[in-house]
Amino acid sequence: MGNMQQAPIMLTDEQMRTFITEGFLILQTDFPAAFHEQLVSQLNHVYEEEGNPGNNLLPRIRELQKVFEHPAITGALTSVLGEDYMLHAHRHGHFNASPVAGGWHKDSYWGYNRMRNHHPWWAMIMYFPQDTPLELGPTGVMPGTQNYEKRQFEQDDTPDEATAAGKAGTFALIHYDIWHRSTANVAGRERYMLKFEFMRTKAPVAPSWDNQTLEWKRPAATRRLICEHDLMWKDTWDWLCGKIGSLAANGGAASASANAAELSSALQNTDTAEPDALNAAYALAAAGEAGIEALLQALHHEQRAVSRMAAYGLSAAGGAALPGLMAALAAGRSDVAMHAVFALGELRGEASGAVPALSALLTSAEPAVRRTIVDALGMIGAPAKEVTAALVQCLQDEDVQVRFMAGLALARVGAAAADAVPALINALDDDNRYVRAHSLEALRYIGTEEAKEALIADLFRTRWCSSTTKESTFYP
């Protein structure tokens, strides 16, 4: 997706460290003022005459494509998501004229819920086409909250809030799951924020940024955070460098092992705050056999939140966790099975032996488990023939979320999923817009001649004229 004329401007090690700890970066493009003036003029016209174009934002305002070819944006996305990242079909233009700040939230995945990854499989770009000082209501983010399921701060007590205030062309690169909101627009004029979503299609095998050292260290300066998460941050850094389960070989394993009972108690105590429970889970991942045993015990905890925390720890614990995770698939509890599947997916190729069991679960598991299986199969990826067969089955599932996630998973399998092309062609007639969109993406990433022909045929059949409006139906 890179710019053909300018090489991407990759993030530095320090910027990546900041992204890992704080969950966002505020960056800048260098378009001339006239470009943004024209962009805002077009946005004003479309919003006034036609309303919010929603998913058609990019084809309706064609100049926006230049934004996503800018080297600052291609470089930032490549650094975090790898070279073959996907621009997702969902995009939205946010118009903020409210003098009251919006509510803090995490975005859903197109209206649906899923277990959220700490590793950056997803990211968002929030682009501001006009000068956006604080009084115009830029997006606010709460630093370091991308890995928290629950809001860890008071709704109206937010002294640590960071904003994307800046000149026209400012953009926020954010971890998909960070807590954010619109701030109050008290300036009395229009403020647009153009939100686009991006997905990693390949697991990292090496750093994709301007990397100078493979060793994790904290950024030189950070905003004040709700909690420190050194092991979680190290695991994310190592994951981005291509390592799987790196905490299993952590140098502090001996001391962590000695504290495994204490850490296990903290993890399973339902009064433990979420940030502290996460730290306990990751510390147990670094505690060797005793830590994995404690995490597997917590995976079966009666409280769903404890089980979920354990899954994050197990996803960082390496191959030694595999037997226990496989056994948990037959536990008889959907939440335990779902969390075990999640951890298996994060272990990627090391979990290839789990593919037959995961495929078998597709015939009996509840929808939430099947959805997680789809994600996991796309991450595991091999053996490709078996993974593809299971995902083809998912394209026909009665649950719409299973169906539309199947296309994304097949895009991750890529060329090795060629057997799925006929089923993907059939899925282009699905009632759900994202089943169709994800199937098109899968055909693009598979890239065989049959896939390309089907992709082109569908795009021509459904092509949309960005110049056609109610005032101009066919001419000029």
N, C-alpha and C positions, 0 to 999 in steps of 0.2 A: 504494500500500500504506500510505499515511499514516493517522494517527489522525484520526478525524472530529471529535474534540472539542478536541484540542490540536495546535497547529502543531509540526512537527518542529523539534528543536533542532539547527540546522546547525553543522557544525564550522567553526572559524575558520581563517584562513590559516595561523596558527602550528600548529594541530593537523594541518592537511593537510600542511604541510612535515614535521612529525614523522612522520606516517604514511608519507610517501614515503621518508624516509631510514631510519627504524627498522623499518618494516613492520608496526607495530601501534600501537594506543592502548588504554589501560586506562580505561574509562569507568564510569559509575554510573547506575542507575535509582533512583527514589525511592519504590518501593512500601512500604507499611507492613509492619512485622515480621510481622503476622498473615498477610499474603499469602504470604510465603516459608515460614512455618511450615506452612501448609496444603499448599503445593507440595511441600515435603520429605516431609510425611506421606503424600501421594499417591504420590510416587516410591517411598518405602519399601514401601508396600503393593503396588504394581505389581511392583516388582523381587522382592519376597519371594514373592508368590503366582503371578506369571506370567512372570517373567524380564524381560530387557531388551526393550522394545517396538520398538526399532530405528526403522524408517521410520514406524511408527505412533505415535511419541512424542507428536506434537501432537494427533491425535484422541483418543488414550487419556487424555491429561491436558489437558483442554480449557482449563483456566485459563492454560496456557502461551501461548495466543493473545494474552492481554493483554500479555505481554512484548514481542511483536513489533508491538504497536500503541503502545508507549510512545514518547514523542517523542524521548527520548535515542537510542533504537535506530533509529527511522525516520529521524531526522535524520542520524545517523552513516552509515547505509547510503545514503541519498540523496546525501550529500556525496561519497561515494567511488564509488558505482555509478550515480548518476543516478536520476531519478524513477520510471522504469518497471522497477526491478530485480525480479528473480525470486527467490522463495524456492524453492530446489531441493527436489526430492522426497526426496533423501537427507538424513537427520538421525539423530543418534545421542546417546543418553545415556551418558556415561562415568562409571562408578562406580569410584572409586579407594580401595582399602583397603590398598594395598601399602606396606610400610615401605621398599621399594627403588624408586628413581627408574626411570622407563621409559626406553626408548632414544630418542635423537634421531631425528627423521624428518620428511619432508614427506608430507602426505597424497596418496594417489593420487586420481584422478578416478573414484570408485566402482569401484575395482579395476583400472582401466586406466591406461595411461600415455599422455601426450601432451606435445608440446613446450610448455613453460610460458611464459606471457606475462609480460614485465616490467611492461607496462601493466596496471593493475588491472581486468581484466575480471571477476575473481572475488574474493570476500572471504568470511570466516567470522566468525560470532559464537560465542564461547564464553561461556556464561552460567552464573553460580554462584549457586544458589538458597539457599545457606547461608553464614554467615560463614566465610570461608576464610583463616585465618592461615597463615603459612608451614608450621607443623607439620602442617596438614591436607592438604598436597600439592596446591597450586594448579598450574595449567598453567604451564610455563616456556617462554619463547621466547628465541631468540638474536637480539638486535637487528641489523637490517641484512642478514640472510641470505636474504631472500626471493628474491633474484635469483641465488643460487648453486645450481648443480646438485649439487655435491658438498659434503659437510660440511667446513668450513674450520677446524675447531677439534677439539681432542681430546675424546673421549667423556666423560671424567671431569674435564677441566680447564676449568671453565666459570665463571670469576669474573665474567664480564659478563652472565650469564644474568639476564633480567628475569622476574618472575612476576606472575600475575594475583591476587595476594593482596589481600583486601579484605573489606568487609562484604557481607552478602547483597544481591544485586542488582548486584554488580560484573560487568562483562562486558569481554571482550577483543575488540576489532575487529581482525582480522588479515588481512594479505595472504594469499591462499590458500596460497601456496607457501613461507611462512616455515618455517624449522626450529624444531620445538617438541617438547615431551615432557611427560609427567606427572612431577611431582616427588614425593619420598617423603612418604607419609602416615604420620607417626609418632604421631598423636594418638589412634588407636584408635577412631575413630568414622567414620560414613559421610561421603563427599565426592562430590557429584555435580557434573559439568560437562555442560551440555546444548549440544551442538554443532549448529549449523545453517549451511547453505551458501547463498550468494546469488550470482546472476549478473547482470551488466550486460546489458541487452537492446538498448541503443542506444549507439552511439559518442558521446562527448561533443562538443558543438558550442559549449559555453560552460561556465564554472564552475558547479557545482551545489551549492556550499557558500556560506558567508557570506564571499564574496570581496571584498576591498578593493583589491587591487593585482594586476595581471596579470603582473608581473615576478617571476621566480623569485629567491629568496634563501634561504640556509640557515636552518634554525631557530635561534633564539637559544641554545638549549641542547640537546645531544644526549647520549645515553649513548655510551660508548666503543664504536666500531665496528671491525670487522675491517679495513675499507678505506674510503677516501673515494671517492665516485663522483659528482663534481659534474655532469659532463655527462649521465650517466644520470638523475640526479635532475631536472635541468633539463628533459630530454626528457619525463619522466613528468609533471612539472608542466604543461608546455606542452600535452601530449596531453590532460590533464584540462581544460585551458582551451579545447580544441577545435582545436588546431593539429595538422597532419600533417607529419611529417618536419621538425620545427622546427630540428633541428641543421644542416640544409642551409644555413640563412641565419644561422648562428651568427657573431657578430662576431669570433671568434677564428679564422675559417677560414684567413686568410692565413698566420698563424704555424703552424697545424696542418698546412697543406699543405706547408710547408717541411720538416716533420718526418715526412711521410707514409712515407718509406722506413724510418725508425726504428720508427715505430708498426707498420708492416706486419711488420717482423721480430719485434717483440714479440708480435704476435698469432699469427704462424705458428710461433713457437718452442714446441714442445710441453712445454718445461720451465717456461714462464711460468705462474705461479699464476693460477687462474681469475679472481680479482678484478682482477688486473693486465691480463689478456687482455681482460676486459670493458671496462676503461677504454680500452685501445688501440682496440677496435672502435668505441666511441662517439666517440673522438677522430677516427678516420678518417671517421666520418659527418659530422663538422664540417669536414673538410679539402677539401671541394669535389671537383672531378673526379679529382684524384690519389688522394684518399681512397677514393672509390667504386671506382675501378679496383683499388686494393689489396684492398678488401673483396670484390669479385667474384672476384679471384684466390684469396683465402682461402676463399671459398665452395666452391671446387673442390678444396680441400686433401684429401690422402688420409686425414688424421686427422679423424674425425667431430666431435670436440670443437672443432677449429679452424673447421670449416665452420659449426657451430652458432653459435659466437661471431660469425662474420661475418654471419650472418642477423640477429642482434640489431642490429648496426651498420647494416645495409642497411635495416632497418625504420624507422630514424630518419633516413635519408639523403634522403628526399623523392623526388619524381618522377624525378629524374635517374638513379635506380637501376633504373627499370623495364625499359629495354631489356636490360640484363644479366641481370636476374632472369627475364625471359621466355625468354631464350636458355638459361638454366640448366635450364629445365623439360625440355629435350630432351637433357640431359647424359648420360643412360644410367645414372646412379647414383641409387639411390633416396634416399640420405641428402642428396645435393645437391638433388634435386628437392624433397624434403620441406622443406628449409630455405629454398629459394627461394619455395615456396608460402607458408610461414609469413610471410616478409617481405612478400609481396604482400598477404596478408590484413591486416597491420598498416598498410599504406598505404591501405587502405579504398577509398573512391571513386576515388582516383587510379589504382587498378589495375583499373578496370572493363573496360578493354580486354583484360585477361587472362582474362576469364570464358570465352570460347570454348575457349581452350587448356586451362584448368583442367577444364572439362566433358569435353573429349576425353580427358584423362588418366584419367578415372574408369573407362574401359573396359579399361585396360591396366596401370595402376600397381599396385604392391604395397599391401597394406592400410594400412601406416603412412602412405603418401603420400595415399591416399584419405581417411583420417581427417583429415589436415591440410587437404586440399582442402575438406572439409565445413566446417571451422571458418572457413577463409578466405572461402568463398562467403558465409557468414552475415555476416561483417564487411564485405565489399565491398558486398553488398546490391543492386547495380544493374549492368546492367539487370535489373529484378526478374523479368521473365518468363523470361529465360534462366537466372537464378540459381535460380528456383523449379523449373524443369524439371529442372535438374541435381540439386537436393536431393530431388525426388520419386524420381529414380532411386536416390539413396542410401538412401531408406527401404526399398528392396528389396534392398540389398546383402547378400551372403552373410556379410560380417563384421559381427558384432553391434555393435561399437563405431561403425562407420560409420553403422549404422541409428540408434543412439540419439543420436549427435551431430547427425544430420540434423534431428531435432525441435527441438533447441536452436537450430540455425542458422535454421530456418524461423520460430521465435519472434522472432529478431532481425529478419528481413525484415518480419514483422508483416503488416499489412493487405494489403500488396502481394503477399503469397504466397497469395492466395485460391484460386488454381488447385490448390494442394496439398491442399485439404480432403478430397477423396475418398480420396487416398492415405493421409492421416493417419487417417481413419476406419478404413481397412483395417489400419493399423499398431496400432490399439487391441487387436488380437487377437494381437500378437506374443508370443512366449514370454518375452521379456526384460522385466523390470519397468520398466527405465528407458526402453526404447523406448516402452512404453505411457505412462509418466509424461511423457516429453518431448513425445509426440504430443498429449497433453492440453494441455500448456502452449502448444504451437504453436497449437492451436485457440483457446485463450483469447486469445492475442496477435493472431491474425488477426482474430477478432471479428466475422466476417460472421454473418448469421442462420443459414446452414447450419452454420457452425462452432459457434455457440452451441448449436444444437439437438443436434448430435452430442456436444458436451461434456456437456450436462446429461443426455442419455440415458445416457451411459456412467457418469457419476457416480452416477446413481440406480441403475443396474444393479449397481454395485460398492460401493454405500455400506456403511459399516461402523458398527455400533452401539458407541459407546465405553463403554456401560454393561453390555454383555453379557460375562459372565465365566463360568467353570465353576460358580461358586456362584450366579450369578444369570443364568439362561439367557434368561428372558423377562419376569420380574416381580420387583420393581416397576420 
